[in-house]
Amino acid sequence: MHLTRPRIFGLIAVIATLMVIAGAMSFPALERHYMRQQAEKDAVPLKLAVEGLRAAIDRYAPLPALIAERSTLIDLLNSPENPALVAAVNEDLRQTAATVRASDVYLMDISGLTIAAASYREPGSFLGRNFSYQTYFTQALNGALSSFSVYGTTTGERGYFYAAPVEDGERIVGVLAVKFNVSAFESIWRGANSEFMVADRNDFVFMSSRPDWHFRAMRPLSDATLRLIAQNLQYPIDRIELLPITVRPLDADARLVTIEGTTRETYILTSQRLADLDWTMSSLSPLGPATLSALRTMLIAGLTELLLLGALLAYLLKQARQTEALAREKEAKRLLEAAVAERTTDLEAALGNLRQTQTDLIQAGKLSALGQMSAALSHEFNQPLAAVKSYADNAGAFLARGQVAEAKDNITRISKMADRMATISAHLRNFARRPQQATGPLLLNAVVQDALAVIEMRLASEGGEIAYTPPKSEIWVTGGHVRLQQVIVNLINNALDAMEGQPKRVVQLNIDDTRLQVRDTGPGIEHDAIASIFDPFFTTKAPGKGLGLGLSISFNIISDFGGTLSAANHPDGGAVFTVTLQPATPIEVAAQ
């Protein structure tokens, strides 16, 4: 199918539309891929955060048992009314809390009443408060090391509590508790690229890098769970709210969550379970980077596709232009062929007429040359005829006197004179004959010799000399014998005419392979005339001396042979005409 430009643009538009649809359909899967990648990346900082939290918690675990071994605590539990002992233990606990960086260290009797505390100087001190309802107290009172996370109902601080029994011999006389504030961890988390939260087994968030998520339940809490929280005063029951969160799974280890609030926020959630504490710590990475990566990939793919579409469009347009150009070329060729076919007959007729005219002009030129040589011919024939008559009379006289040898000598001279006149007649006959149009291999040496024989009569009558050294080997060229002879005679005659009036006229004739040069020592050719010297009817001779057809005819003859004829001025003076012919071989001659 031939693609025109409108079809090409339509095709490109369809391809571009399909690419846009394919990109829109593949974007969710691509975004999901980058979400999974982000979840894999978040697993590393989450693991570090979990290890940091666990290390801090584990650092405080052995403290209550170590502090509980102090004898002063047993003394105070046995004598709680001793003011000096109370003051000493309070100060000792305060210094201990400062050393271990605990939020508070306090001592309770077996009823749960706090009788000494590191925070004894502070307004919200635990002194005098009873914590018998707390799980960590009851567990420690039963002889176990316990831990418990709780919202500080007294200080308002969220803390984590460790408790250990104080033993007097084999008898438990009290409980020592250590509290540390969890907000320090949250301040560290707030410097990360992700949000962090810690939830208990009820999916209740009690630690988070986002304060607005504190004490928010990620799922509705049952009435039994709410009663247990209220009973233990573990969390502020009046502040418990449901966190509006929607969860969609990404893979086995990651989920996509949307949290409704003042703004709608979507995160990639990665979690890690702390089985011994029955907690779950989660990292929430913003969805934006994954979406931006997907958009960036789509943009790169789109730009690549756009470049490919541009290249395809350029290629198709180029093909269309080439096809259109080829169609125009074919149409122009068809019109040209029709015009050529229409005029072929006229051109062939004109060409035939031109060839006939050229032949007639060559013949006219030769006849003109014969006319110029008529005086020389008369002189050339009269001398032999006079000699023949004289030799004949002498031969008769010698015979009459019986001098046979002398008579034979005169008869021999008569025969030589007859041969001379026959040779001159043959050259003139060949020169005047209308040439045939066929060309073929011929011996250049022989053509030059025939031309010199023809020109010899003019040299004898007018004077002049041909400086010519025949080549040592035979030179075969392509041409016609008679027409090439005419060209050489014409060039030599022109050279003699150019030196008219000079005391010594010498024409230099040189042959170098298939190149023949004719040089005169005349005034040379004017610079402006060189370009027109081969034009018909152009002549540098005086009026009446020539028609200006000789060089034009010679130029066309050499062109018919497949050669060239050129004119130039010699550096040492005079003009040089150079004939360059196509080479031929004697084998071709034998074949003809």
Secondary structure, DSSP 8 states (H G I E B T S, - for coil): ----HHHHHHHHHHHHHHHHHHHHHHHHHHHHHHHHHHHHHHHHHHHHHHHHHHHHHHHHTTHHHHHHT-HHHHHHHH-TT-HHHHHHHHHHHHHHHHHHT-SEEEEEETTSBEEEETTTTSTT--TT-B-TTSHHHHHHHTT--EEEEEE-TTT--EEEEEEEEEEETTEEEEEEEEEEETHHHHHHHTTSSSEEEEE-TT-EEEEESSGGGTTEESS---HHHHHHHHHHT-S-GGG-EE--EEEEE-SSSEEEEEE-SSS-EEEEEEEEEETTTTEEEEEEEESHHHHHHHHHHHHHHHHHHHHHHHHHHHHHHHHHHHHHHHHHHHHHHHHHHHHHHHHHHHHHHHHHHHHHHHHHHHHHHHHHHHHHTHHHHHHHHHHHHHHHHHHHHHHHHHHHTT-HHHHHHHHHHHHHHHHHHHHHHHHHHHHHS---S--EEEEHHHHHHHHHHHHHHHHHHH--EEEE---SS--EEEE-HHHHHHHHHHHHHHHHHHTTT-SS-EEEEEEETTEEEEE--SS---GGGGGGTTSTT---S-TTS--S-HHHHHHHHHHHTT-EEEEEE-TTSSEEEEEE--B--HHHHHH-
